[in-house]
């Protein structure tokens, strides 16, 4: 069926080819046809990552009896949280065709300053956290100035900071120094769970927000006289969220604590651990906010425009310097959140905090389908890529394989993802060369 601007059916007339290709109009069948056309043309998005996630999950389920247990399912959520957060932070600069190799140590040095202010100086942890975010914002401002204003390649600037900030960490913490995180609110982020009822409330909130956003988009497009996609796609997305989210909440609400011992008819010992990890709503909130900015604001559209063709964007009046500068500020600020998740999980901060995070963050974004050449990708892609890497790390760990195997497999997956990205750009008629 074809549709008017209000989405009503007008009879089965296939949508025009140009509209099908843009995915903006047509019946559900037309939309599916358009999606296959885009995939054949090289626009695969997160499809390879989703496929990899499913294949890896099935494979590890057969190889390890512990992979699909309720306890490991929850562990996978918390293990992936830091990587999801850092991957989403890096998307803002990768979309510009830039890179931030210092994001991991930005998270690390911010957390070093945070914990020293709390444990040594006795500062209130909320004030110390504000200072940590200010440090992250300052680092992003510094990077953005030299990349956007001075014109130094982001690889050079951030590589210099990657090395220099490690020195700052050593100065702040001290060689071999380590501080334990003793703030209950921070520890709870990765180690405590929502009440069972709150998990279902969270799912309801996600459904309501998603539905509201989708129908608001449709109303906005209708007012602008722009064709809408069939409303069936909205209900299909909501159904997918309900099914996947409902399964996740149900599994996480199962008791994954240690069973007690029955003595004389009474259960002795054991504990009850159930509920959605507290970190999950934090990640979902930031994912929604970041997606809203990139998909529904001029700022987000300008980021994609610069990543796609910086010269064309400049001639169209886009303030390239401002966009590039602020993108690095956003990236570094979100990296601090990743650092917060990390110390909550580990429970301590040392002079090496965040050193190994950034490469995994870049890998998460690229594996998820964010193009290293800029202009293509979404935050959800980085989240999916992070889950793929988390599944690899988690599954290989359960098989008791050496750590070297984990690095080798992750590196191979990254190279494969980068190859898919380059090949898909060629098929789509793009160039893999920066100009």
VEXDORO-768666 format. One record per residue (C-alpha): x, y, z; residue in one letter. Coordinates in steps of 0.02 Angstrom, whole numbers, plus 50000, padded with zeros to 5 digits. Layout:
residues N
{site {X, Y, Z}, 'a'}
...
***
This chain:
residues 435
{site {50000, 50000, 50000}, 'x'}
{site {50055, 50179, 49974}, 'x'}
{site {50021, 50309, 50108}, 'x'}
{site {49971, 50488, 50124}, 'x'}
{site {50065, 50604, 50242}, 'x'}
{site {49954, 50549, 50385}, 'x'}
{site {49998, 50366, 50356}, 'x'}
{site {49829, 50311, 50289}, 'x'}
{site {49822, 50181, 50152}, 'x'}
{site {49773, 50241, 49979}, 'x'}
{site {49776, 50075, 49884}, 'x'}
{site {49918, 49961, 49837}, 'x'}
{site {50029, 50065, 49728}, 'x'}
{site {50215, 50035, 49754}, 'x'}
{site {50308, 50183, 49825}, 'x'}
{site {50420, 50277, 49704}, 'x'}
{site {50594, 50205, 49687}, 'x'}
{site {50680, 50359, 49757}, 'x'}
{site {50569, 50356, 49911}, 'x'}
{site {50593, 50170, 49935}, 'x'}
{site {50779, 50195, 49927}, 'x'}
{site {50771, 50330, 50060}, 'x'}
{site {50659, 50223, 50169}, 'x'}
{site {50535, 50364, 50197}, 'x'}
{site {50373, 50300, 50121}, 'x'}
{site {50280, 50144, 50068}, 'x'}
{site {50195, 49993, 50141}, 'x'}
{site {50280, 49869, 50254}, 'x'}
{site {50323, 49765, 50102}, 'x'}
{site {50398, 49919, 50019}, 'x'}
{site {50500, 49955, 50175}, 'x'}
{site {50567, 49778, 50182}, 'x'}
{site {50613, 49789, 49998}, 'x'}
{site {50700, 49954, 50029}, 'x'}
{site {50796, 49880, 50176}, 'x'}
{site {50859, 49736, 50069}, 'x'}
{site {50909, 49860, 49934}, 'x'}
{site {51010, 49960, 50061}, 'x'}
{site {51093, 49803, 50128}, 'x'}
{site {51141, 49747, 49953}, 'x'}
{site {51207, 49922, 49923}, 'x'}
{site {51324, 49907, 50072}, 'x'}
{site {51223, 49996, 50209}, 'x'}
{site {51219, 49852, 50332}, 'x'}
{site {51224, 49953, 50493}, 'x'}
{site {51229, 49840, 50646}, 'x'}
{site {51169, 49686, 50551}, 'x'}
{site {51340, 49596, 50553}, 'x'}
{site {51361, 49635, 50738}, 'x'}
{site {51187, 49571, 50781}, 'x'}
{site {51223, 49413, 50681}, 'x'}
{site {51390, 49392, 50769}, 'x'}
{site {51309, 49417, 50939}, 'x'}
{site {51180, 49281, 50904}, 'x'}
{site {51308, 49158, 50833}, 'x'}
{site {51430, 49185, 50976}, 'x'}
{site {51293, 49169, 51107}, 'x'}
{site {51232, 49005, 51033}, 'x'}
{site {51410, 48939, 51016}, 'x'}
{site {51460, 48979, 51196}, 'x'}
{site {51295, 48908, 51258}, 'x'}
{site {51347, 48739, 51187}, 'x'}
{site {51529, 48754, 51241}, 'x'}
{site {51497, 48807, 51422}, 'x'}
{site {51353, 48755, 51535}, 'x'}
{site {51373, 48917, 51633}, 'x'}
{site {51355, 49042, 51490}, 'x'}
{site {51164, 49051, 51489}, 'x'}
{site {51140, 49044, 51678}, 'x'}
{site {51048, 49187, 51762}, 'x'}
{site {51205, 49237, 51857}, 'x'}
{site {51311, 49249, 51701}, 'x'}
{site {51174, 49341, 51607}, 'x'}
{site {51179, 49477, 51741}, 'x'}
{site {51370, 49475, 51741}, 'x'}
{site {51368, 49504, 51553}, 'x'}
{site {51263, 49661, 51578}, 'x'}
{site {51382, 49736, 51706}, 'x'}
{site {51539, 49683, 51612}, 'x'}
{site {51476, 49766, 51453}, 'x'}
{site {51418, 49928, 51536}, 'x'}
{site {51588, 50014, 51540}, 'x'}
{site {51626, 49966, 51361}, 'x'}
{site {51453, 50018, 51300}, 'x'}
{site {51477, 50188, 51382}, 'x'}
{site {51650, 50217, 51310}, 'x'}
{site {51596, 50155, 51139}, 'x'}
{site {51451, 50278, 51137}, 'x'}
{site {51568, 50419, 51190}, 'x'}
{site {51685, 50383, 51045}, 'x'}
{site {51543, 50380, 50918}, 'x'}
{site {51531, 50570, 50928}, 'x'}
{site {51708, 50592, 50862}, 'x'}
{site {51715, 50439, 50749}, 'x'}
{site {51562, 50505, 50655}, 'x'}
{site {51669, 50656, 50612}, 'x'}
{site {51804, 50543, 50542}, 'x'}
{site {51913, 50582, 50695}, 'x'}
{site {51980, 50475, 50837}, 'x'}
{site {52012, 50499, 51023}, 'x'}
{site {52148, 50382, 51084}, 'x'}
{site {52150, 50469, 51253}, 'x'}
{site {51969, 50432, 51303}, 'x'}
{site {52017, 50285, 51413}, 'x'}
{site {52152, 50377, 51510}, 'x'}
{site {52038, 50529, 51519}, 'x'}
{site {51919, 50417, 51614}, 'x'}
{site {52064, 50351, 51717}, 'x'}
{site {52141, 50518, 51767}, 'x'}
{site {51969, 50589, 51809}, 'x'}
{site {51935, 50442, 51925}, 'x'}
{site {52109, 50458, 52002}, 'x'}
{site {52074, 50639, 52046}, 'x'}
{site {51900, 50593, 52107}, 'x'}
{site {51958, 50457, 52226}, 'x'}
{site {52106, 50558, 52293}, 'x'}
{site {51992, 50705, 52330}, 'x'}
{site {51875, 50590, 52426}, 'x'}
{site {51996, 50469, 52512}, 'x'}
{site {52141, 50588, 52546}, 'x'}
{site {52068, 50763, 52549}, 'x'}
{site {51904, 50712, 52630}, 'x'}
{site {51799, 50806, 52503}, 'x'}
{site {51615, 50765, 52484}, 'x'}
{site {51599, 50633, 52349}, 'x'}
{site {51469, 50730, 52251}, 'x'}
{site {51580, 50884, 52242}, 'x'}
{site {51729, 50774, 52197}, 'x'}
{site {51628, 50694, 52057}, 'x'}
{site {51585, 50866, 51987}, 'x'}
{site {51771, 50906, 51988}, 'x'}
{site {51806, 50742, 51895}, 'x'}
{site {51680, 50788, 51760}, 'x'}
{site {51756, 50960, 51748}, 'x'}
{site {51926, 50878, 51719}, 'x'}
{site {51852, 50770, 51581}, 'x'}
{site {51768, 50920, 51502}, 'x'}
{site {51932, 51017, 51512}, 'x'}
{site {52028, 50879, 51425}, 'x'}
{site {51897, 50872, 51288}, 'x'}
{site {51908, 51061, 51268}, 'x'}
{site {52097, 51049, 51254}, 'x'}
{site {52087, 50914, 51120}, 'x'}
{site {51951, 51005, 51025}, 'x'}
{site {52052, 51166, 51020}, 'x'}
{site {52205, 51086, 50943}, 'x'}
{site {52106, 50977, 50822}, 'x'}
{site {51971, 51099, 50767}, 'x'}
{site {52056, 51266, 50787}, 'x'}
{site {52242, 51233, 50763}, 'x'}
{site {52217, 51092, 50638}, 'x'}
{site {52326, 50957, 50714}, 'x'}
{site {52267, 50780, 50669}, 'x'}
{site {52164, 50705, 50810}, 'x'}
{site {52271, 50548, 50806}, 'x'}
{site {52426, 50649, 50854}, 'x'}
{site {52344, 50756, 50987}, 'x'}
{site {52256, 50613, 51074}, 'x'}
{site {52406, 50497, 51062}, 'x'}
{site {52508, 50631, 51150}, 'x'}
{site {52376, 50643, 51285}, 'x'}
{site {52365, 50454, 51297}, 'x'}
{site {52547, 50455, 51350}, 'x'}
{site {52545, 50618, 51449}, 'x'}
{site {52391, 50581, 51553}, 'x'}
{site {52467, 50417, 51610}, 'x'}
{site {52604, 50524, 51686}, 'x'}
{site {52473, 50631, 51772}, 'x'}
{site {52395, 50474, 51844}, 'x'}
{site {52563, 50421, 51915}, 'x'}
{site {52584, 50592, 51994}, 'x'}
{site {52410, 50592, 52069}, 'x'}
{site {52404, 50412, 52130}, 'x'}
{site {52589, 50374, 52146}, 'x'}
{site {52685, 50228, 52072}, 'x'}
{site {52609, 50066, 52134}, 'x'}
{site {52476, 50162, 52228}, 'x'}
{site {52298, 50099, 52243}, 'x'}
{site {52144, 50169, 52327}, 'x'}
{site {51988, 50071, 52367}, 'x'}
{site {51819, 50143, 52321}, 'x'}
{site {51724, 50158, 52485}, 'x'}
{site {51574, 50259, 52428}, 'x'}
{site {51417, 50150, 52440}, 'x'}
{site {51325, 50250, 52306}, 'x'}
{site {51466, 50224, 52180}, 'x'}
{site {51488, 50039, 52222}, 'x'}
{site {51301, 50012, 52203}, 'x'}
{site {51301, 50065, 52020}, 'x'}
{site {51380, 49902, 51961}, 'x'}
{site {51351, 49789, 52110}, 'x'}
{site {51172, 49818, 52167}, 'x'}
{site {51007, 49783, 52083}, 'x'}
{site {50838, 49866, 52064}, 'x'}
{site {50689, 49789, 52156}, 'x'}
{site {50598, 49658, 52054}, 'x'}
{site {50450, 49773, 52024}, 'x'}
{site {50565, 49915, 51968}, 'x'}
{site {50630, 49809, 51823}, 'x'}
{site {50455, 49797, 51750}, 'x'}
{site {50427, 49982, 51781}, 'x'}
{site {50589, 50017, 51687}, 'x'}
{site {50527, 49914, 51539}, 'x'}
{site {50361, 50009, 51540}, 'x'}
{site {50454, 50175, 51543}, 'x'}
{site {50563, 50121, 51396}, 'x'}
{site {50407, 50071, 51297}, 'x'}
{site {50318, 50234, 51337}, 'x'}
{site {50469, 50342, 51294}, 'x'}
{site {50500, 50246, 51133}, 'x'}
{site {50317, 50258, 51080}, 'x'}
{site {50307, 50442, 51124}, 'x'}
{site {50466, 50481, 51028}, 'x'}
{site {50410, 50382, 50876}, 'x'}
{site {50238, 50463, 50865}, 'x'}
{site {50312, 50635, 50900}, 'x'}
{site {50429, 50606, 50752}, 'x'}
{site {50281, 50559, 50642}, 'x'}
{site {50183, 50713, 50694}, 'x'}
{site {50334, 50824, 50663}, 'x'}
{site {50362, 50751, 50489}, 'x'}
{site {50177, 50768, 50447}, 'x'}
{site {50179, 50953, 50497}, 'x'}
{site {50330, 50979, 50386}, 'x'}
{site {50244, 50892, 50240}, 'x'}
{site {50372, 50751, 50239}, 'x'}
{site {50310, 50573, 50202}, 'x'}
{site {50305, 50454, 50350}, 'x'}
{site {50351, 50272, 50355}, 'x'}
{site {50210, 50151, 50382}, 'x'}
{site {50150, 50152, 50562}, 'x'}
{site {50170, 49962, 50562}, 'x'}
{site {50356, 49987, 50586}, 'x'}
{site {50324, 50083, 50747}, 'x'}
{site {50221, 49942, 50819}, 'x'}
{site {50349, 49814, 50759}, 'x'}
{site {50487, 49909, 50851}, 'x'}
{site {50382, 49920, 51009}, 'x'}
{site {50343, 49734, 50998}, 'x'}
{site {50529, 49695, 50981}, 'x'}
{site {50569, 49802, 51134}, 'x'}
{site {50431, 49716, 51232}, 'x'}
{site {50491, 49541, 51185}, 'x'}
{site {50678, 49570, 51208}, 'x'}
{site {50658, 49682, 51360}, 'x'}
{site {50530, 49568, 51439}, 'x'}
{site {50645, 49418, 51418}, 'x'}
{site {50792, 49515, 51493}, 'x'}
{site {50692, 49578, 51643}, 'x'}
{site {50619, 49405, 51674}, 'x'}
{site {50792, 49325, 51673}, 'x'}
{site {50868, 49461, 51782}, 'x'}
{site {50727, 49448, 51908}, 'x'}
{site {50766, 49264, 51937}, 'x'}
{site {50862, 49225, 52097}, 'x'}
{site {51045, 49206, 52051}, 'x'}
{site {51111, 49199, 52229}, 'x'}
{site {51192, 49052, 52315}, 'x'}
{site {51075, 48914, 52371}, 'x'}
{site {51071, 48874, 52557}, 'x'}
{site {51099, 48707, 52642}, 'x'}
{site {50951, 48613, 52712}, 'x'}
{site {50981, 48555, 52891}, 'x'}
{site {50843, 48474, 52995}, 'x'}
{site {50713, 48537, 52873}, 'x'}
{site {50775, 48717, 52877}, 'x'}
{site {50876, 48812, 52748}, 'x'}
{site {51039, 48879, 52819}, 'x'}
{site {51146, 49007, 52730}, 'x'}
{site {51124, 49060, 52551}, 'x'}
{site {51070, 49229, 52487}, 'x'}
{site {50945, 49304, 52367}, 'x'}
{site {51013, 49407, 52222}, 'x'}
{site {50887, 49463, 52092}, 'x'}
{site {50836, 49614, 51992}, 'x'}
{site {50900, 49721, 51850}, 'x'}
{site {51075, 49793, 51887}, 'x'}
{site {51067, 49977, 51933}, 'x'}
{site {51188, 50020, 51793}, 'x'}
{site {51062, 49970, 51659}, 'x'}
{site {50944, 50120, 51676}, 'x'}
{site {51095, 50236, 51677}, 'x'}
{site {51155, 50164, 51512}, 'x'}
{site {50981, 50167, 51434}, 'x'}
{site {50954, 50349, 51486}, 'x'}
{site {51118, 50406, 51409}, 'x'}
{site {51086, 50301, 51254}, 'x'}
{site {50917, 50383, 51228}, 'x'}
{site {50983, 50559, 51260}, 'x'}
{site {51131, 50537, 51144}, 'x'}
{site {51023, 50459, 51008}, 'x'}
{site {50900, 50603, 51023}, 'x'}
{site {51040, 50729, 51000}, 'x'}
{site {51115, 50640, 50849}, 'x'}
{site {50951, 50596, 50762}, 'x'}
{site {50836, 50741, 50804}, 'x'}
{site {50939, 50900, 50823}, 'x'}
{site {51033, 51013, 50703}, 'x'}
{site {51191, 50978, 50802}, 'x'}
{site {51176, 50792, 50766}, 'x'}
{site {51138, 50820, 50582}, 'x'}
{site {51289, 50933, 50567}, 'x'}
{site {51400, 50796, 50642}, 'x'}
{site {51342, 50674, 50508}, 'x'}
{site {51361, 50807, 50373}, 'x'}
{site {51541, 50846, 50423}, 'x'}
{site {51584, 50661, 50432}, 'x'}
{site {51507, 50631, 50262}, 'x'}
{site {51587, 50779, 50172}, 'x'}
{site {51668, 50915, 50276}, 'x'}
{site {51694, 51035, 50129}, 'x'}
{site {51513, 51022, 50074}, 'x'}
{site {51457, 51052, 50253}, 'x'}
{site {51569, 51206, 50265}, 'x'}
{site {51497, 51277, 50105}, 'x'}
{site {51323, 51246, 50170}, 'x'}
{site {51361, 51359, 50318}, 'x'}
{site {51396, 51228, 50452}, 'x'}
{site {51513, 51292, 50589}, 'x'}
{site {51637, 51151, 50572}, 'x'}
{site {51760, 51215, 50703}, 'x'}
{site {51623, 51228, 50835}, 'x'}
{site {51550, 51057, 50798}, 'x'}
{site {51718, 50969, 50800}, 'x'}
{site {51771, 51059, 50957}, 'x'}
{site {51614, 51017, 51054}, 'x'}
{site {51611, 50837, 50992}, 'x'}
{site {51776, 50805, 51082}, 'x'}
{site {51706, 50889, 51237}, 'x'}
{site {51555, 50772, 51233}, 'x'}
{site {51667, 50621, 51205}, 'x'}
{site {51782, 50659, 51352}, 'x'}
{site {51635, 50698, 51468}, 'x'}
{site {51550, 50533, 51427}, 'x'}
{site {51717, 50445, 51449}, 'x'}
{site {51712, 50501, 51632}, 'x'}
{site {51547, 50408, 51650}, 'x'}
{site {51633, 50252, 51580}, 'x'}
{site {51771, 50276, 51709}, 'x'}
{site {51640, 50288, 51846}, 'x'}
{site {51563, 50124, 51790}, 'x'}
{site {51735, 50044, 51785}, 'x'}
{site {51787, 50089, 51963}, 'x'}
{site {51616, 50038, 52026}, 'x'}
{site {51643, 49865, 51951}, 'x'}
{site {51825, 49845, 52003}, 'x'}
{site {51807, 49929, 52172}, 'x'}
{site {51975, 50018, 52165}, 'x'}
{site {52077, 50147, 52070}, 'x'}
{site {52262, 50135, 52026}, 'x'}
{site {52386, 50225, 51915}, 'x'}
{site {52343, 50116, 51764}, 'x'}
{site {52155, 50151, 51769}, 'x'}
{site {52079, 50165, 51595}, 'x'}
{site {52240, 50125, 51502}, 'x'}
{site {52170, 49973, 51412}, 'x'}
{site {51993, 50040, 51387}, 'x'}
{site {52006, 50151, 51235}, 'x'}
{site {52056, 50020, 51107}, 'x'}
{site {51912, 49910, 51163}, 'x'}
{site {51797, 50061, 51150}, 'x'}
{site {51851, 50095, 50971}, 'x'}
{site {51830, 49910, 50934}, 'x'}
{site {51654, 49913, 51006}, 'x'}
{site {51603, 50058, 50894}, 'x'}
{site {51680, 49984, 50736}, 'x'}
{site {51618, 49807, 50768}, 'x'}
{site {51443, 49879, 50793}, 'x'}
{site {51445, 49961, 50622}, 'x'}
{site {51506, 50139, 50654}, 'x'}
{site {51615, 50187, 50505}, 'x'}
{site {51793, 50240, 50544}, 'x'}
{site {51783, 50348, 50388}, 'x'}
{site {51647, 50455, 50467}, 'x'}
{site {51468, 50501, 50428}, 'x'}
{site {51388, 50332, 50464}, 'x'}
{site {51336, 50246, 50624}, 'x'}
{site {51228, 50267, 50779}, 'x'}
{site {51249, 50251, 50967}, 'x'}
{site {51150, 50089, 50971}, 'x'}
{site {51277, 50016, 50850}, 'x'}
{site {51417, 50047, 50976}, 'x'}
{site {51310, 49967, 51112}, 'x'}
{site {51284, 49811, 51006}, 'x'}
{site {51469, 49804, 50964}, 'x'}
{site {51512, 49817, 51149}, 'x'}
{site {51396, 49671, 51186}, 'x'}
{site {51485, 49567, 51052}, 'x'}
{site {51655, 49601, 51130}, 'x'}
{site {51585, 49569, 51304}, 'x'}
{site {51516, 49401, 51246}, 'x'}
{site {51687, 49354, 51175}, 'x'}
{site {51776, 49402, 51336}, 'x'}
{site {51646, 49320, 51447}, 'x'}
{site {51631, 49161, 51344}, 'x'}
{site {51818, 49132, 51326}, 'x'}
{site {51839, 49164, 51512}, 'x'}
{site {51712, 49030, 51553}, 'x'}
{site {51810, 48909, 51443}, 'x'}
{site {51968, 48948, 51544}, 'x'}
{site {52065, 48995, 51389}, 'x'}
{site {52222, 49102, 51406}, 'x'}
{site {52201, 49291, 51403}, 'x'}
{site {52303, 49297, 51243}, 'x'}
{site {52166, 49203, 51151}, 'x'}
{site {52042, 49338, 51203}, 'x'}
{site {52152, 49476, 51130}, 'x'}
{site {52182, 49377, 50971}, 'x'}
{site {51997, 49341, 50942}, 'x'}
{site {51945, 49520, 50982}, 'x'}
{site {52079, 49587, 50865}, 'x'}
{site {52022, 49471, 50727}, 'x'}
{site {51841, 49525, 50748}, 'x'}
{site {51895, 49708, 50739}, 'x'}
{site {51993, 49681, 50578}, 'x'}
{site {51844, 49588, 50505}, 'x'}
{site {51726, 49730, 50553}, 'x'}
{site {51842, 49861, 50478}, 'x'}
{site {51853, 49759, 50318}, 'x'}
{site {51663, 49747, 50308}, 'x'}
{site {51654, 49935, 50333}, 'x'}
{site {51778, 49971, 50193}, 'x'}
{site {51697, 49848, 50072}, 'x'}
{site {51522, 49912, 50110}, 'x'}
{site {51578, 50091, 50076}, 'x'}
{site {51646, 50038, 49907}, 'x'}
{site {51483, 49950, 49865}, 'x'}
{site {51387, 50105, 49917}, 'x'}
{site {51494, 50211, 49802}, 'x'}
{site {51593, 50296, 49940}, 'x'}
{site {51780, 50320, 49952}, 'x'}
{site {51888, 50248, 50088}, 'x'}
{site {52012, 50390, 50067}, 'x'}
{site {52004, 50546, 50174}, 'x'}
{site {52013, 50709, 50077}, 'x'}
***
